[in-house]
């Protein structure tokens, strides 16, 4: 089972952290530091599998980013290495030559792509074309809905289009009379 997926830059700054097993926050920070320390000091021409303190670490180093999958002994190292390749190629297709800035400024989309590949520590999909098709479908849905940035305008428009009766000008509750001030229309 996949226990965690970590992406760091060359300086150890985490760009994506996803744990599929509960760890207290201080333990997560320790795992992140130790994982980067173990992976970054290795030479580029050595094996991409490594026994960490808590997990087996399977990683790839692309340009300025380390993609690290922390797994237990039940996972195939070569299968996970292939999964990293699928994930990175999918990011490449979705962002047209993915870079660190894409991970920073499009974190929601990166998490969505990751959820199409892995959920709950289990591999869901390894077919890159299927993953890209689902991401494109999500993008089309967001565009048709106007995205999150269009939500306030849609809310105001919906309120304007509601058929509300005339706003009462005087409210009488027993001996209490309340005058409602005139409100300007939207």
N, C-alpha and C positions, 0 to 999 in steps of 0.2 A: 504494500500500500504506500502511496505517496504521503509523506508526513508534512512536507513543506515545499514551497517553491519560492526561491529567492533570486532576485536580479539585482546585481550591484554594478556600479561603474568601477573604473580602475582605481579609484581613490577610496573605495569601500562605502560609498554613499548608497544606501538601499534605494532602488527605484521601483521595486515591486516586492511585497512581502505577503505571502499567503500561507498560513498554517492550517493544516487539516487535522491536527491533533491539538488539544488544549495544552497550553503552557502559560504560566504566569508571565506578565509583561517583562519582568526583569530576567526571567529565564529565556524568553524570546530574544531579548537584546543580547544576552550572552551567546546564544546559539548563532545569531547573526554575526557577531564579532568573530567568534571562533571559526565559523564557516568561511568568512572572507579571509581570515588569516591563513587558514589551511590551503584554500584554493589559490589565493593570489601569490603565494611564495613558490608555487610549483612551476616548473619549466613548461613551455608550450609543447615540447616534444615527448612528454610523458603521458601515461595512461590517464583518461578522464574519469576514472573511478577511484574512490578514496574512502577509506574507513574513517568516519568522523567519530566524535565522542558519543553522540546519540544515534546517529543514522549512518547509512552508506550515502556518500555524496557522489552524485553523478553530474558532471558539469561540462559546459562548452564555453569557450571564450571567443566572442565575436567583437572585433574592433575595440570599443571602449566598454563593453558590457560582459559580465559573467552571468550565465544562466545556470542556476544550481537547483537540482531536484534532490531533496532529501527523502530517502526511501528506506523501507525496512527490507529484511532479507527475502521476502516473498516476491519482490519485483526483479525482473530481468534487467540487468545493467544495459545490455545492448538495446533492448526494447525502449528503455527510458532515454537512452542517447538518441535513438531515432525519434522519440516523441519530442525531445528538445528541438531537433532539426525541423520537425513538422510545425511546432509552435513558432519558431523563428521565421520560417518561410511564410507562414500564414501572416505574421506581423508584417513581413516584407511586402506581401501582396496587398494587404489592407492599407499600409501607410506609404507604399511606393518607396522602398529603400529605407526601412525603419532605422531610426537613430535614437539616442538617449532623450532628446527633446520630445519625440513622439510619445515616449513613455511618461514623460512629465506632464505634458499638456493634454494628452488624451487618455488619462488614467482610466476613465470609465469604459472606454472602448477596449482598452487592453484587458481589463478585468472581464469584460463580456467575452472576448476572444478566449481568454483562459478558461472561463466557465463552459465554453463550448467544447474544450479539450478535456478538462479535468473538473470533476465536481465531487466534493466530499472525499478527496484522496483517491478516487477511482477514475480510470481513463474512460472517457465517454466516446470520443471520436478521434480517429487518426487520419481520416481522409481529408486532406487539405481543401479539396474542391467543395466538399460538403460544408466545412467550417466557413469558408469564404462565402458560400451561398447564404448561409444563415446570417452572417454579418451584414451582407448586402441587403437581405430582407429586413433586418433590424434598422439599417440606415434608411431604407425606403419608408418604413413605418414612421420613423422619427421625422422625416421630411414632410410626410403627409399630415402629420399632427402639428407641424410647425416647431417641433423640438421643444425643449424645456424653456428656451428663451421666449417663445411665443405664448407660453401659458398665461401670463398676466393679461395680455391683450385678449386672448380667447375668453378668459373669465369675465372681463368687463363686457365684452360683446354678448356673452350669454346672459348676463344680468340685464343689459339693455333690451334684449329681445324677449325677455319674460313678459308675459301679460299680467301685470300686477294691477289690482284695482286702484282707484284713486287713493292717495294717502289721506287718512283722516286728519282734519285740521283741529278738531276738538275731541278729547277723550274724556268721557264722564264715567267715573267709578264711584258710585255712591254719592257722597257729599264733595268729592274731589273732582275738580275740573282742570284739565291740563290742556293748554293751548300748544299745539305743535307748530313750530316756526316753519315758514315756507322754505323748502329745500330746493336748491337749483337742480335741474335734471343733469344726468350724467353727461 
